């Protein structure tokens, strides 16, 4: 098991809170930070979109990634939600111990 930071975005605070709570309650994530006020500019169905979104910073592990991915897809309003995992290569040992224990 390796520590993992998973990034996702949502279109509303309500959606961000629903996904975050489900992930933490199921022990698929130790913690989720909701960052309001971001703007995403992207191409979708042939046009350029410029939307306000909420960024989810999901602290989890590589062995939980698939469960996190499934849960986000299940609860998310987007047809193709952003779900990107980044390895945590360094961190405070006490924090990383807490993260790991919270996923059990």
C-alpha positions, 0 to 999 in steps of 0.5 A, a space after each residue: 500500500 502506498 499513500 495517494 493524493 487523488 484529485 477530483 472536481 465537482 460543480 457544486 458544494 453539495 456534490 463535493 460534500 456528498 462525495 467527501 462524506 461518502 469516501 470518509 465514512 467508507 474508509 476509502 479516504 482518510 480526509 478530503 479537503 474541499 477547495 472552493 472558487 477554482 475555475 476550470 477551462 476545458 474542451 467538452 463536446 467540441 466547445 471550450 467551457 469555462 466553469 466554476 468548480 470545487 476541487 477535492 483533495 482526497 487523501 487515500 492509498 493506492 489499494 483504495 484507488 479503485 474503490 474511490 474511483 467507483 464511489 466518485 463515478 457513482 455519486 458524481 453528476 459529470 459524465 466523465 469526472 476528473 479522477 487523478 491519483 498522485 503518489 505521496 512520496 514524502 510526508 510527516 511520519 505522524 500524519 502519514 501514520 494517521 492517514 494509514 490508520 484512518 483507512 482501516 
